[in-house]
């Protein structure tokens, strides 16, 4: 099993109630529903050309800073 990390979020009460209800109907823990939702979101981001472009720009900028700091 891979390592895991605990993350705490704040959400509106009605959203939390809806999430817990949907998880109960689906017969899964709320934590699994959240993990699945985050996984789906990350997959969509990775497939988004605009995100990929911003990511490449961020990597390039970070590499320039790291190179400057290493000099």
mmCIF file as Biopython writes it, N, C-alpha, C and O atoms, coordinates in Angstrom:
data_model
#
loop_
_atom_site.group_PDB
_atom_site.id
_atom_site.type_symbol
_atom_site.label_atom_id
_atom_site.label_alt_id
_atom_site.label_comp_id
_atom_site.label_asym_id
_atom_site.label_entity_id
_atom_site.label_seq_id
_atom_site.pdbx_PDB_ins_code
_atom_site.Cartn_x
_atom_site.Cartn_y
_atom_site.Cartn_z
_atom_site.occupancy
_atom_site.B_iso_or_equiv
_atom_site.auth_seq_id
_atom_site.auth_asym_id
_atom_site.pdbx_PDB_model_num
ATOM 1   N N  . UNK A ? 1  ? 0.848   -1.184 0.000   1.0 0.0 1  A 1 
ATOM 2   C CA . UNK A ? 1  ? 0.000   0.000  0.000   1.0 0.0 1  A 1 
ATOM 3   C C  . UNK A ? 1  ? 0.889   1.241  0.000   1.0 0.0 1  A 1 
ATOM 4   O O  . UNK A ? 1  ? 1.914   1.279  0.680   1.0 0.0 1  A 1 
ATOM 5   N N  . UNK A ? 2  ? 0.491   2.251  -0.763  1.0 0.0 2  A 1 
ATOM 6   C CA . UNK A ? 2  ? 1.291   3.468  -0.819  1.0 0.0 2  A 1 
ATOM 7   C C  . UNK A ? 2  ? 1.092   4.307  0.439   1.0 0.0 2  A 1 
ATOM 8   O O  . UNK A ? 2  ? 0.118   4.152  1.176   1.0 0.0 2  A 1 
ATOM 9   N N  . UNK A ? 3  ? 2.048   5.193  0.649   1.0 0.0 3  A 1 
ATOM 10  C CA . UNK A ? 3  ? 1.934   6.101  1.788   1.0 0.0 3  A 1 
ATOM 11  C C  . UNK A ? 3  ? 0.709   6.976  1.607   1.0 0.0 3  A 1 
ATOM 12  O O  . UNK A ? 3  ? 0.246   7.196  0.487   1.0 0.0 3  A 1 
ATOM 13  N N  . UNK A ? 4  ? 0.195   7.466  2.707   1.0 0.0 4  A 1 
ATOM 14  C CA . UNK A ? 4  ? -0.933  8.393  2.633   1.0 0.0 4  A 1 
ATOM 15  C C  . UNK A ? 4  ? -0.645  9.589  3.520   1.0 0.0 4  A 1 
ATOM 16  O O  . UNK A ? 4  ? 0.223   9.553  4.392   1.0 0.0 4  A 1 
ATOM 17  N N  . UNK A ? 5  ? -1.392  10.639 3.274   1.0 0.0 5  A 1 
ATOM 18  C CA . UNK A ? 5  ? -1.241  11.876 4.020   1.0 0.0 5  A 1 
ATOM 19  C C  . UNK A ? 5  ? -2.641  12.369 4.387   1.0 0.0 5  A 1 
ATOM 20  O O  . UNK A ? 5  ? -3.571  12.278 3.585   1.0 0.0 5  A 1 
ATOM 21  N N  . UNK A ? 6  ? -2.774  12.877 5.574   1.0 0.0 6  A 1 
ATOM 22  C CA . UNK A ? 6  ? -4.043  13.429 6.024   1.0 0.0 6  A 1 
ATOM 23  C C  . UNK A ? 6  ? -4.108  14.895 5.609   1.0 0.0 6  A 1 
ATOM 24  O O  . UNK A ? 6  ? -3.173  15.660 5.843   1.0 0.0 6  A 1 
ATOM 25  N N  . UNK A ? 7  ? -5.220  15.273 4.991   1.0 0.0 7  A 1 
ATOM 26  C CA . UNK A ? 7  ? -5.455  16.654 4.589   1.0 0.0 7  A 1 
ATOM 27  C C  . UNK A ? 7  ? -6.793  17.090 5.164   1.0 0.0 7  A 1 
ATOM 28  O O  . UNK A ? 7  ? -7.787  16.371 5.058   1.0 0.0 7  A 1 
ATOM 29  N N  . UNK A ? 8  ? -6.814  18.249 5.761   1.0 0.0 8  A 1 
ATOM 30  C CA . UNK A ? 8  ? -8.045  18.787 6.327   1.0 0.0 8  A 1 
ATOM 31  C C  . UNK A ? 8  ? -8.566  19.882 5.408   1.0 0.0 8  A 1 
ATOM 32  O O  . UNK A ? 8  ? -7.804  20.737 4.955   1.0 0.0 8  A 1 
ATOM 33  N N  . UNK A ? 9  ? -9.866  19.855 5.135   1.0 0.0 9  A 1 
ATOM 34  C CA . UNK A ? 9  ? -10.480 20.908 4.322   1.0 0.0 9  A 1 
ATOM 35  C C  . UNK A ? 9  ? -11.638 21.526 5.092   1.0 0.0 9  A 1 
ATOM 36  O O  . UNK A ? 9  ? -12.241 20.900 5.963   1.0 0.0 9  A 1 
ATOM 37  N N  . UNK A ? 10 ? -11.922 22.756 4.747   1.0 0.0 10 A 1 
ATOM 38  C CA . UNK A ? 10 ? -13.130 23.411 5.253   1.0 0.0 10 A 1 
ATOM 39  C C  . UNK A ? 10 ? -14.090 23.515 4.083   1.0 0.0 10 A 1 
ATOM 40  O O  . UNK A ? 10 ? -13.701 23.885 2.975   1.0 0.0 10 A 1 
ATOM 41  N N  . UNK A ? 11 ? -15.333 23.190 4.336   1.0 0.0 11 A 1 
ATOM 42  C CA . UNK A ? 11 ? -16.335 23.271 3.285   1.0 0.0 11 A 1 
ATOM 43  C C  . UNK A ? 11 ? -17.650 23.721 3.905   1.0 0.0 11 A 1 
ATOM 44  O O  . UNK A ? 11 ? -17.881 23.541 5.101   1.0 0.0 11 A 1 
ATOM 45  N N  . UNK A ? 12 ? -18.503 24.304 3.081   1.0 0.0 12 A 1 
ATOM 46  C CA . UNK A ? 12 ? -19.804 24.719 3.605   1.0 0.0 12 A 1 
ATOM 47  C C  . UNK A ? 12 ? -20.565 23.510 4.153   1.0 0.0 12 A 1 
ATOM 48  O O  . UNK A ? 12 ? -20.450 22.400 3.632   1.0 0.0 12 A 1 
ATOM 49  N N  . UNK A ? 13 ? -21.323 23.738 5.185   1.0 0.0 13 A 1 
ATOM 50  C CA . UNK A ? 13 ? -22.040 22.646 5.842   1.0 0.0 13 A 1 
ATOM 51  C C  . UNK A ? 13 ? -22.949 21.898 4.879   1.0 0.0 13 A 1 
ATOM 52  O O  . UNK A ? 13 ? -23.008 20.668 4.910   1.0 0.0 13 A 1 
ATOM 53  N N  . UNK A ? 14 ? -23.660 22.628 4.021   1.0 0.0 14 A 1 
ATOM 54  C CA . UNK A ? 14 ? -24.573 21.953 3.097   1.0 0.0 14 A 1 
ATOM 55  C C  . UNK A ? 14 ? -23.805 21.075 2.107   1.0 0.0 14 A 1 
ATOM 56  O O  . UNK A ? 14 ? -24.280 20.003 1.732   1.0 0.0 14 A 1 
ATOM 57  N N  . UNK A ? 15 ? -22.635 21.519 1.687   1.0 0.0 15 A 1 
ATOM 58  C CA . UNK A ? 15 ? -21.822 20.710 0.785   1.0 0.0 15 A 1 
ATOM 59  C C  . UNK A ? 15 ? -21.350 19.441 1.503   1.0 0.0 15 A 1 
ATOM 60  O O  . UNK A ? 15 ? -21.375 18.356 0.922   1.0 0.0 15 A 1 
ATOM 61  N N  . UNK A ? 16 ? -20.928 19.572 2.744   1.0 0.0 16 A 1 
ATOM 62  C CA . UNK A ? 16 ? -20.479 18.415 3.525   1.0 0.0 16 A 1 
ATOM 63  C C  . UNK A ? 16 ? -21.621 17.415 3.708   1.0 0.0 16 A 1 
ATOM 64  O O  . UNK A ? 16 ? -21.417 16.207 3.585   1.0 0.0 16 A 1 
ATOM 65  N N  . UNK A ? 17 ? -22.807 17.911 3.998   1.0 0.0 17 A 1 
ATOM 66  C CA . UNK A ? 17 ? -23.964 17.018 4.159   1.0 0.0 17 A 1 
ATOM 67  C C  . UNK A ? 17 ? -24.279 16.300 2.854   1.0 0.0 17 A 1 
ATOM 68  O O  . UNK A ? 17 ? -24.538 15.096 2.848   1.0 0.0 17 A 1 
ATOM 69  N N  . UNK A ? 18 ? -24.256 17.046 1.740   1.0 0.0 18 A 1 
ATOM 70  C CA . UNK A ? 18 ? -24.519 16.435 0.431   1.0 0.0 18 A 1 
ATOM 71  C C  . UNK A ? 18 ? -23.473 15.366 0.121   1.0 0.0 18 A 1 
ATOM 72  O O  . UNK A ? 18 ? -23.810 14.277 -0.343  1.0 0.0 18 A 1 
ATOM 73  N N  . UNK A ? 19 ? -22.211 15.678 0.376   1.0 0.0 19 A 1 
ATOM 74  C CA . UNK A ? 19 ? -21.123 14.747 0.104   1.0 0.0 19 A 1 
ATOM 75  C C  . UNK A ? 19 ? -21.301 13.464 0.923   1.0 0.0 19 A 1 
ATOM 76  O O  . UNK A ? 19 ? -21.187 12.362 0.388   1.0 0.0 19 A 1 
ATOM 77  N N  . UNK A ? 20 ? -21.577 13.611 2.203   1.0 0.0 20 A 1 
ATOM 78  C CA . UNK A ? 20 ? -21.752 12.454 3.080   1.0 0.0 20 A 1 
ATOM 79  C C  . UNK A ? 20 ? -22.949 11.614 2.642   1.0 0.0 20 A 1 
ATOM 80  O O  . UNK A ? 20 ? -22.903 10.385 2.704   1.0 0.0 20 A 1 
ATOM 81  N N  . UNK A ? 21 ? -24.017 12.273 2.201   1.0 0.0 21 A 1 
ATOM 82  C CA . UNK A ? 21 ? -25.211 11.554 1.751   1.0 0.0 21 A 1 
ATOM 83  C C  . UNK A ? 21 ? -24.915 10.771 0.480   1.0 0.0 21 A 1 
ATOM 84  O O  . UNK A ? 21 ? -25.277 9.600  0.369   1.0 0.0 21 A 1 
ATOM 85  N N  . UNK A ? 22 ? -24.258 11.417 -0.478  1.0 0.0 22 A 1 
ATOM 86  C CA . UNK A ? 22 ? -23.912 10.738 -1.733  1.0 0.0 22 A 1 
ATOM 87  C C  . UNK A ? 22 ? -23.011 9.542  -1.445  1.0 0.0 22 A 1 
ATOM 88  O O  . UNK A ? 22 ? -23.197 8.474  -2.029  1.0 0.0 22 A 1 
ATOM 89  N N  . UNK A ? 23 ? -22.047 9.706  -0.562  1.0 0.0 23 A 1 
ATOM 90  C CA . UNK A ? 23 ? -21.154 8.602  -0.211  1.0 0.0 23 A 1 
ATOM 91  C C  . UNK A ? 23 ? -21.948 7.441  0.406   1.0 0.0 23 A 1 
ATOM 92  O O  . UNK A ? 23 ? -21.692 6.278  0.093   1.0 0.0 23 A 1 
ATOM 93  N N  . UNK A ? 24 ? -22.907 7.757  1.280   1.0 0.0 24 A 1 
ATOM 94  C CA . UNK A ? 24 ? -23.725 6.701  1.892   1.0 0.0 24 A 1 
ATOM 95  C C  . UNK A ? 24 ? -24.546 5.974  0.832   1.0 0.0 24 A 1 
ATOM 96  O O  . UNK A ? 24 ? -24.645 4.748  0.851   1.0 0.0 24 A 1 
ATOM 97  N N  . UNK A ? 25 ? -25.132 6.730  -0.087  1.0 0.0 25 A 1 
ATOM 98  C CA . UNK A ? 25 ? -25.935 6.118  -1.152  1.0 0.0 25 A 1 
ATOM 99  C C  . UNK A ? 25 ? -25.062 5.214  -2.016  1.0 0.0 25 A 1 
ATOM 100 O O  . UNK A ? 25 ? -25.485 4.127  -2.409  1.0 0.0 25 A 1 
ATOM 101 N N  . UNK A ? 26 ? -23.846 5.663  -2.309  1.0 0.0 26 A 1 
ATOM 102 C CA . UNK A ? 26 ? -22.919 4.871  -3.122  1.0 0.0 26 A 1 
ATOM 103 C C  . UNK A ? 26 ? -22.254 3.756  -2.322  1.0 0.0 26 A 1 
ATOM 104 O O  . UNK A ? 26 ? -21.587 2.896  -2.898  1.0 0.0 26 A 1 
ATOM 105 N N  . UNK A ? 27 ? -22.426 3.761  -1.002  1.0 0.0 27 A 1 
ATOM 106 C CA . UNK A ? 27 ? -21.860 2.717  -0.160  1.0 0.0 27 A 1 
ATOM 107 C C  . UNK A ? 27 ? -20.350 2.793  -0.012  1.0 0.0 27 A 1 
ATOM 108 O O  . UNK A ? 27 ? -19.672 1.774  0.116   1.0 0.0 27 A 1 
ATOM 109 N N  . UNK A ? 28 ? -19.835 4.012  -0.031  1.0 0.0 28 A 1 
ATOM 110 C CA . UNK A ? 28 ? -18.394 4.214  0.113   1.0 0.0 28 A 1 
ATOM 111 C C  . UNK A ? 28 ? -18.139 5.230  1.216   1.0 0.0 28 A 1 
ATOM 112 O O  . UNK A ? 28 ? -19.020 6.024  1.544   1.0 0.0 28 A 1 
ATOM 113 N N  . UNK A ? 29 ? -16.939 5.212  1.791   1.0 0.0 29 A 1 
ATOM 114 C CA . UNK A ? 29 ? -16.600 6.239  2.777   1.0 0.0 29 A 1 
ATOM 115 C C  . UNK A ? 29 ? -16.501 7.614  2.083   1.0 0.0 29 A 1 
ATOM 116 O O  . UNK A ? 29 ? -16.149 7.705  0.907   1.0 0.0 29 A 1 
ATOM 117 N N  . UNK A ? 30 ? -16.812 8.653  2.824   1.0 0.0 30 A 1 
ATOM 118 C CA . UNK A ? 30 ? -16.698 10.011 2.275   1.0 0.0 30 A 1 
ATOM 119 C C  . UNK A ? 30 ? -15.268 10.286 1.818   1.0 0.0 30 A 1 
ATOM 120 O O  . UNK A ? 30 ? -15.055 10.996 0.835   1.0 0.0 30 A 1 
ATOM 121 N N  . UNK A ? 31 ? -14.291 9.730  2.524   1.0 0.0 31 A 1 
ATOM 122 C CA . UNK A ? 31 ? -12.894 9.949  2.140   1.0 0.0 31 A 1 
ATOM 123 C C  . UNK A ? 31 ? -12.610 9.372  0.751   1.0 0.0 31 A 1 
ATOM 124 O O  . UNK A ? 31 ? -11.830 9.948  -0.007  1.0 0.0 31 A 1 
ATOM 125 N N  . UNK A ? 32 ? -13.233 8.244  0.412   1.0 0.0 32 A 1 
ATOM 126 C CA . UNK A ? 32 ? -13.045 7.667  -0.917  1.0 0.0 32 A 1 
ATOM 127 C C  . UNK A ? 32 ? -13.679 8.562  -1.983  1.0 0.0 32 A 1 
ATOM 128 O O  . UNK A ? 32 ? -13.110 8.756  -3.058  1.0 0.0 32 A 1 
ATOM 129 N N  . UNK A ? 33 ? -14.852 9.102  -1.681  1.0 0.0 33 A 1 
ATOM 130 C CA . UNK A ? 33 ? -15.501 10.027 -2.610  1.0 0.0 33 A 1 
ATOM 131 C C  . UNK A ? 33 ? -14.591 11.226 -2.880  1.0 0.0 33 A 1 
ATOM 132 O O  . UNK A ? 33 ? -14.436 11.645 -4.028  1.0 0.0 33 A 1 
ATOM 133 N N  . UNK A ? 34 ? -13.999 11.768 -1.837  1.0 0.0 34 A 1 
ATOM 134 C CA . UNK A ? 34 ? -13.111 12.930 -1.983  1.0 0.0 34 A 1 
ATOM 135 C C  . UNK A ? 34 ? -11.873 12.546 -2.786  1.0 0.0 34 A 1 
ATOM 136 O O  . UNK A ? 34 ? -11.480 13.279 -3.694  1.0 0.0 34 A 1 
ATOM 137 N N  . UNK A ? 35 ? -11.251 11.411 -2.470  1.0 0.0 35 A 1 
ATOM 138 C CA . UNK A ? 35 ? -10.065 10.965 -3.227  1.0 0.0 35 A 1 
ATOM 139 C C  . UNK A ? 35 ? -10.394 10.793 -4.697  1.0 0.0 35 A 1 
ATOM 140 O O  . UNK A ? 35 ? -9.623  11.212 -5.561  1.0 0.0 35 A 1 
ATOM 141 N N  . UNK A ? 36 ? -11.541 10.175 -4.992  1.0 0.0 36 A 1 
ATOM 142 C CA . UNK A ? 36 ? -11.947 9.981  -6.384  1.0 0.0 36 A 1 
ATOM 143 C C  . UNK A ? 36 ? -12.164 11.321 -7.090  1.0 0.0 36 A 1 
ATOM 144 O O  . UNK A ? 36 ? -11.753 11.499 -8.237  1.0 0.0 36 A 1 
ATOM 145 N N  . UNK A ? 37 ? -12.811 12.258 -6.400  1.0 0.0 37 A 1 
ATOM 146 C CA . UNK A ? 37 ? -13.060 13.578 -6.991  1.0 0.0 37 A 1 
ATOM 147 C C  . UNK A ? 37 ? -11.755 14.310 -7.273  1.0 0.0 37 A 1 
ATOM 148 O O  . UNK A ? 37 ? -11.606 14.939 -8.321  1.0 0.0 37 A 1 
ATOM 149 N N  . UNK A ? 38 ? -10.825 14.231 -6.353  1.0 0.0 38 A 1 
ATOM 150 C CA . UNK A ? 38 ? -9.517  14.878 -6.556  1.0 0.0 38 A 1 
ATOM 151 C C  . UNK A ? 38 ? -8.777  14.207 -7.708  1.0 0.0 38 A 1 
ATOM 152 O O  . UNK A ? 38 ? -8.180  14.886 -8.544  1.0 0.0 38 A 1 
ATOM 153 N N  . UNK A ? 39 ? -8.814  12.889 -7.754  1.0 0.0 39 A 1 
ATOM 154 C CA . UNK A ? 39 ? -8.173  12.162 -8.850  1.0 0.0 39 A 1 
ATOM 155 C C  . UNK A ? 39 ? -8.745  12.562 -10.202 1.0 0.0 39 A 1 
ATOM 156 O O  . UNK A ? 39 ? -7.999  12.776 -11.157 1.0 0.0 39 A 1 
ATOM 157 N N  . UNK A ? 40 ? -10.080 12.664 -10.284 1.0 0.0 40 A 1 
ATOM 158 C CA . UNK A ? 40 ? -10.725 13.090 -11.531 1.0 0.0 40 A 1 
ATOM 159 C C  . UNK A ? 40 ? -10.294 14.503 -11.915 1.0 0.0 40 A 1 
ATOM 160 O O  . UNK A ? 40 ? -10.027 14.782 -13.083 1.0 0.0 40 A 1 
ATOM 161 N N  . UNK A ? 41 ? -10.229 15.385 -10.930 1.0 0.0 41 A 1 
ATOM 162 C CA . UNK A ? 41 ? -9.826  16.768 -11.197 1.0 0.0 41 A 1 
ATOM 163 C C  . UNK A ? 41 ? -8.397  16.817 -11.731 1.0 0.0 41 A 1 
ATOM 164 O O  . UNK A ? 41 ? -8.118  17.514 -12.707 1.0 0.0 41 A 1 
ATOM 165 N N  . UNK A ? 42 ? -7.496  16.078 -11.093 1.0 0.0 42 A 1 
ATOM 166 C CA . UNK A ? 42 ? -6.101  16.083 -11.528 1.0 0.0 42 A 1 
ATOM 167 C C  . UNK A ? 42 ? -5.954  15.519 -12.940 1.0 0.0 42 A 1 
ATOM 168 O O  . UNK A ? 42 ? -5.154  16.030 -13.724 1.0 0.0 42 A 1 
ATOM 169 N N  . UNK A ? 43 ? -6.710  14.477 -13.275 1.0 0.0 43 A 1 
ATOM 170 C CA . UNK A ? 43 ? -6.683  13.927 -14.633 1.0 0.0 43 A 1 
ATOM 171 C C  . UNK A ? 43 ? -7.133  14.976 -15.650 1.0 0.0 43 A 1 
ATOM 172 O O  . UNK A ? 43 ? -6.529  15.111 -16.714 1.0 0.0 43 A 1 
ATOM 173 N N  . UNK A ? 44 ? -8.190  15.713 -15.324 1.0 0.0 44 A 1 
ATOM 174 C CA . UNK A ? 44 ? -8.672  16.766 -16.243 1.0 0.0 44 A 1 
ATOM 175 C C  . UNK A ? 44 ? -7.622  17.854 -16.423 1.0 0.0 44 A 1 
ATOM 176 O O  . UNK A ? 44 ? -7.422  18.344 -17.534 1.0 0.0 44 A 1 
ATOM 177 N N  . UNK A ? 45 ? -6.953  18.235 -15.341 1.0 0.0 45 A 1 
ATOM 178 C CA . UNK A ? 45 ? -5.910  19.263 -15.449 1.0 0.0 45 A 1 
ATOM 179 C C  . UNK A ? 45 ? -4.778  18.786 -16.348 1.0 0.0 45 A 1 
ATOM 180 O O  . UNK A ? 45 ? -4.313  19.522 -17.217 1.0 0.0 45 A 1 
ATOM 181 N N  . UNK A ? 46 ? -4.337  17.542 -16.131 1.0 0.0 46 A 1 
ATOM 182 C CA . UNK A ? 46 ? -3.232  16.992 -16.927 1.0 0.0 46 A 1 
ATOM 183 C C  . UNK A ? 46 ? -3.578  16.922 -18.410 1.0 0.0 46 A 1 
ATOM 184 O O  . UNK A ? 46 ? -2.685  16.993 -19.254 1.0 0.0 46 A 1 
ATOM 185 N N  . UNK A ? 47 ? -4.848  16.784 -18.737 1.0 0.0 47 A 1 
ATOM 186 C CA . UNK A ? 47 ? -5.280  16.689 -20.138 1.0 0.0 47 A 1 
ATOM 187 C C  . UNK A ? 47 ? -5.563  18.057 -20.756 1.0 0.0 47 A 1 
ATOM 188 O O  . UNK A ? 47 ? -5.809  18.140 -21.959 1.0 0.0 47 A 1 
ATOM 189 N N  . UNK A ? 48 ? -5.534  19.116 -19.974 1.0 0.0 48 A 1 
ATOM 190 C CA . UNK A ? 48 ? -5.882  20.460 -20.436 1.0 0.0 48 A 1 
ATOM 191 C C  . UNK A ? 48 ? -4.657  21.145 -21.045 1.0 0.0 48 A 1 
ATOM 192 O O  . UNK A ? 48 ? -3.683  21.397 -20.337 1.0 0.0 48 A 1 
ATOM 193 N N  . UNK A ? 49 ? -4.691  21.451 -22.354 1.0 0.0 49 A 1 
ATOM 194 C CA . UNK A ? 49 ? -3.539  22.089 -22.999 1.0 0.0 49 A 1 
ATOM 195 C C  . UNK A ? 49 ? -3.155  23.435 -22.360 1.0 0.0 49 A 1 
ATOM 196 O O  . UNK A ? 49 ? -1.968  23.746 -22.261 1.0 0.0 49 A 1 
ATOM 197 N N  . UNK A ? 50 ? -4.120  24.218 -21.936 1.0 0.0 50 A 1 
ATOM 198 C CA . UNK A ? 50 ? -3.807  25.507 -21.308 1.0 0.0 50 A 1 
ATOM 199 C C  . UNK A ? 50 ? -3.062  25.289 -19.990 1.0 0.0 50 A 1 
ATOM 200 O O  . UNK A ? 50 ? -2.122  26.021 -19.677 1.0 0.0 50 A 1 
ATOM 201 N N  . UNK A ? 51 ? -3.478  24.292 -19.226 1.0 0.0 51 A 1 
ATOM 202 C CA . UNK A ? 51 ? -2.774  23.975 -17.977 1.0 0.0 51 A 1 
ATOM 203 C C  . UNK A ? 51 ? -1.352  23.516 -18.274 1.0 0.0 51 A 1 
ATOM 204 O O  . UNK A ? 51 ? -0.405  23.939 -17.610 1.0 0.0 51 A 1 
ATOM 205 N N  . UNK A ? 52 ? -1.205  22.649 -19.275 1.0 0.0 52 A 1 
ATOM 206 C CA . UNK A ? 52 ? 0.124   22.163 -19.639 1.0 0.0 52 A 1 
ATOM 207 C C  . UNK A ? 52 ? 1.040   23.315 -20.033 1.0 0.0 52 A 1 
ATOM 208 O O  . UNK A ? 52 ? 2.229   23.310 -19.711 1.0 0.0 52 A 1 
ATOM 209 N N  . UNK A ? 53 ? 0.488   24.292 -20.726 1.0 0.0 53 A 1 
ATOM 210 C CA . UNK A ? 53 ? 1.278   25.458 -21.123 1.0 0.0 53 A 1 
ATOM 211 C C  . UNK A ? 53 ? 1.721   26.260 -19.896 1.0 0.0 53 A 1 
ATOM 212 O O  . UNK A ? 53 ? 2.882   26.655 -19.795 1.0 0.0 53 A 1 
ATOM 213 N N  . UNK A ? 54 ? 0.801   26.497 -18.973 1.0 0.0 54 A 1 
ATOM 214 C CA . UNK A ? 54 ? 1.148   27.230 -17.742 1.0 0.0 54 A 1 
ATOM 215 C C  . UNK A ? 54 ? 2.148   26.435 -16.906 1.0 0.0 54 A 1 
ATOM 216 O O  . UNK A ? 54 ? 3.040   27.015 -16.285 1.0 0.0 54 A 1 
ATOM 217 N N  . UNK A ? 55 ? 2.003   25.122 -16.889 1.0 0.0 55 A 1 
ATOM 218 C CA . UNK A ? 55 ? 2.923   24.265 -16.145 1.0 0.0 55 A 1 
ATOM 219 C C  . UNK A ? 55 ? 4.333   24.358 -16.729 1.0 0.0 55 A 1 
ATOM 220 O O  . UNK A ? 55 ? 5.309   24.475 -15.989 1.0 0.0 55 A 1 
ATOM 221 N N  . UNK A ? 56 ? 4.433   24.306 -18.044 1.0 0.0 56 A 1 
ATOM 222 C CA . UNK A ? 56 ? 5.743   24.406 -18.689 1.0 0.0 56 A 1 
ATOM 223 C C  . UNK A ? 56 ? 6.394   25.753 -18.377 1.0 0.0 56 A 1 
ATOM 224 O O  . UNK A ? 56 ? 7.595   25.819 -18.116 1.0 0.0 56 A 1 
ATOM 225 N N  . UNK A ? 57 ? 5.606   26.818 -18.404 1.0 0.0 57 A 1 
ATOM 226 C CA . UNK A ? 57 ? 6.136   28.148 -18.083 1.0 0.0 57 A 1 
ATOM 227 C C  . UNK A ? 57 ? 6.611   28.203 -16.633 1.0 0.0 57 A 1 
ATOM 228 O O  . UNK A ? 57 ? 7.653   28.792 -16.347 1.0 0.0 57 A 1 
ATOM 229 N N  . UNK A ? 58 ? 5.861   27.601 -15.722 1.0 0.0 58 A 1 
ATOM 230 C CA . UNK A ? 58 ? 6.236   27.580 -14.302 1.0 0.0 58 A 1 
ATOM 231 C C  . UNK A ? 58 ? 7.524   26.799 -14.109 1.0 0.0 58 A 1 
ATOM 232 O O  . UNK A ? 58 ? 8.401   27.229 -13.361 1.0 0.0 58 A 1 
ATOM 233 N N  . UNK A ? 59 ? 7.649   25.652 -14.776 1.0 0.0 59 A 1 
ATOM 234 C CA . UNK A ? 59 ? 8.866   24.840 -14.672 1.0 0.0 59 A 1 
ATOM 235 C C  . UNK A ? 59 ? 10.062  25.636 -15.175 1.0 0.0 59 A 1 
ATOM 236 O O  . UNK A ? 59 ? 11.113  25.648 -14.534 1.0 0.0 59 A 1 
ATOM 237 N N  . UNK A ? 60 ? 9.910   26.298 -16.314 1.0 0.0 60 A 1 
ATOM 238 C CA . UNK A ? 60 ? 10.997  27.095 -16.880 1.0 0.0 60 A 1 
ATOM 239 C C  . UNK A ? 60 ? 11.414  28.213 -15.925 1.0 0.0 60 A 1 
ATOM 240 O O  . UNK A ? 60 ? 12.605  28.435 -15.710 1.0 0.0 60 A 1 
ATOM 241 N N  . UNK A ? 61 ? 10.438  28.913 -15.355 1.0 0.0 61 A 1 
ATOM 242 C CA . UNK A ? 61 ? 10.749  30.001 -14.422 1.0 0.0 61 A 1 
ATOM 243 C C  . UNK A ? 61 ? 11.440  29.468 -13.173 1.0 0.0 61 A 1 
ATOM 244 O O  . UNK A ? 61 ? 12.397  30.069 -12.685 1.0 0.0 61 A 1 
ATOM 245 N N  . UNK A ? 62 ? 10.960  28.347 -12.658 1.0 0.0 62 A 1 
ATOM 246 C CA . UNK A ? 62 ? 11.573  27.769 -11.462 1.0 0.0 62 A 1 
ATOM 247 C C  . UNK A ? 62 ? 12.995  27.298 -11.741 1.0 0.0 62 A 1 
ATOM 248 O O  . UNK A ? 62 ? 13.876  27.459 -10.897 1.0 0.0 62 A 1 
ATOM 249 N N  . UNK A ? 63 ? 13.226  26.723 -12.909 1.0 0.0 63 A 1 
ATOM 250 C CA . UNK A ? 63 ? 14.573  26.280 -13.253 1.0 0.0 63 A 1 
ATOM 251 C C  . UNK A ? 63 ? 15.527  27.462 -13.341 1.0 0.0 63 A 1 
ATOM 252 O O  . UNK A ? 63 ? 16.681  27.364 -12.925 1.0 0.0 63 A 1 
ATOM 253 N N  . UNK A ? 64 ? 15.049  28.578 -13.882 1.0 0.0 64 A 1 
ATOM 254 C CA . UNK A ? 64 ? 15.896  29.769 -13.970 1.0 0.0 64 A 1 
ATOM 255 C C  . UNK A ? 64 ? 16.270  30.265 -12.570 1.0 0.0 64 A 1 
ATOM 256 O O  . UNK A ? 64 ? 17.416  30.645 -12.331 1.0 0.0 64 A 1 
ATOM 257 N N  . UNK A ? 65 ? 15.319  30.260 -11.660 1.0 0.0 65 A 1 
ATOM 258 C CA . UNK A ? 65 ? 15.593  30.699 -10.286 1.0 0.0 65 A 1 
ATOM 259 C C  . UNK A ? 65 ? 16.581  29.745 -9.616  1.0 0.0 65 A 1 
ATOM 260 O O  . UNK A ? 65 ? 17.528  30.189 -8.967  1.0 0.0 65 A 1 
ATOM 261 N N  . UNK A ? 66 ? 16.367  28.452 -9.767  1.0 0.0 66 A 1 
ATOM 262 C CA . UNK A ? 66 ? 17.269  27.469 -9.165  1.0 0.0 66 A 1 
ATOM 263 C C  . UNK A ? 66 ? 18.688  27.620 -9.719  1.0 0.0 66 A 1 
ATOM 264 O O  . UNK A ? 66 ? 19.661  27.550 -8.969  1.0 0.0 66 A 1 
ATOM 265 N N  . UNK A ? 67 ? 18.798  27.825 -11.018 1.0 0.0 67 A 1 
ATOM 266 C CA . UNK A ? 67 ? 20.119  28.005 -11.624 1.0 0.0 67 A 1 
ATOM 267 C C  . UNK A ? 67 ? 20.800  29.255 -11.062 1.0 0.0 67 A 1 
ATOM 268 O O  . UNK A ? 67 ? 21.988  29.227 -10.740 1.0 0.0 67 A 1 
ATOM 269 N N  . UNK A ? 68 ? 20.047  30.347 -10.946 1.0 0.0 68 A 1 
ATOM 270 C CA . UNK A ? 68 ? 20.586  31.587 -10.400 1.0 0.0 68 A 1 
ATOM 271 C C  . UNK A ? 68 ? 21.051  31.407 -8.961  1.0 0.0 68 A 1 
ATOM 272 O O  . UNK A ? 68 ? 22.112  31.908 -8.590  1.0 0.0 68 A 1 
ATOM 273 N N  . UNK A ? 69 ? 20.291  30.716 -8.165  1.0 0.0 69 A 1 
ATOM 274 C CA . UNK A ? 69 ? 20.639  30.493 -6.751  1.0 0.0 69 A 1 
ATOM 275 C C  . UNK A ? 69 ? 21.855  29.588 -6.603  1.0 0.0 69 A 1 
ATOM 276 O O  . UNK A ? 69 ? 22.609  29.710 -5.638  1.0 0.0 69 A 1 
ATOM 277 N N  . UNK A ? 70 ? 22.047  28.674 -7.565  1.0 0.0 70 A 1 
ATOM 278 C CA . UNK A ? 70 ? 23.168  27.736 -7.484  1.0 0.0 70 A 1 
ATOM 279 C C  . UNK A ? 70 ? 24.491  28.370 -7.893  1.0 0.0 70 A 1 
ATOM 280 O O  . UNK A ? 70 ? 25.552  27.806 -7.627  1.0 0.0 70 A 1 
ATOM 281 N N  . UNK A ? 71 ? 24.443  29.531 -8.534  1.0 0.0 71 A 1 
ATOM 282 C CA . UNK A ? 71 ? 25.680  30.184 -9.005  1.0 0.0 71 A 1 
ATOM 283 C C  . UNK A ? 71 ? 26.455  30.796 -7.862  1.0 0.0 71 A 1 
ATOM 284 O O  . UNK A ? 71 ? 27.515  31.382 -8.080  1.0 0.0 71 A 1 
#
